[in-house]
Amino acid sequence: MRASARKLYIITGASRGLGAALAGLLIDPAHRLVCMARAPLPALQARAVAANCEFASVAVDLCDVAAAVAALESALAGVTHGDYSEICLINNAGTVLPIKPAEKIRAEEIMTSVAVNLAAPMALTAAFLRLTADWPAGLRKVVNLSSGAAQKPYQGWSVYCATKAALDQFSRCVALEQADLANGARIAALAPGMIDTGMQAEIRAVPAEDFKEQSRFLALQQAGALATPEAAGRRLISHLQGDDFGAQTVVDLRHA
């Protein structure tokens, strides 16, 4: 069966920041969007309906990894490669918290961060690949949102840095596995740079005693050095839609 010209995008963390910007930029009559967030997305859904873009809002907390996988399985039930020319999972959701020295971090804070930043995108990627295993070559893509913090250590960011570094390495391993398949998916961990989102506001709100670089982040925001979510989203989508997507597994989009 010949594939349709339609594209299917699954986006986690679509309620705010970069995730909301990506969803908004991908609203198109030729697209179907499945947006995962902790609460329904009525404003985004209204925009999609007005643009004649098929849209599904999936309310799920990524701290419950099993529920997130079940939501993805439900979203892809009955979907076949003849329906779409491309299907893409964008693991965007993330949390920078906790920001504090390691000795102050509670076990439940670590577990929340690991679930959202690492366990959920790993499990969703695995389920996505399994559910689309019989799709032809070139149709499947996975984006994992990385960060410069995966490469650079920050005092107070031990959990965030560790989860992002682990997600990069997971992406590298999966890319090697998929490269051995005739119809392997393309995968990349993309670091979008510093964006003016709620996450940055959370960083600036941390007491300087817990985060020694707080003043630098305050100065960056005051100097207008942060990208807008829309600008960062356009840069990510441009890379995603490029012919060489996946040729390099871990990419800093500021230098791509």
ABEGO torsion letter per residue (X at the ends): XBBBABBBBBBBGAABEAAAAAAAAABBAABBBBBBBABBBAAAAAAAAAAGBBBBBBBBBAABAAAAAAAAAAAABGBBAAABABBBBBBABBBAOBBBBAAABBAAAAAAAAAAAAAAAAAAAAAAAAAAAABBBGABBBBBBBBAAAABBBBGAAAAAAAAAAAAAAAAAAAAAAAABAABBBBBBBBAEBBBBAAAAAAAABBAAABAAAAAAAAAAAAGABBBAAAAAAAAAAAAABAABGABABBBAAAX
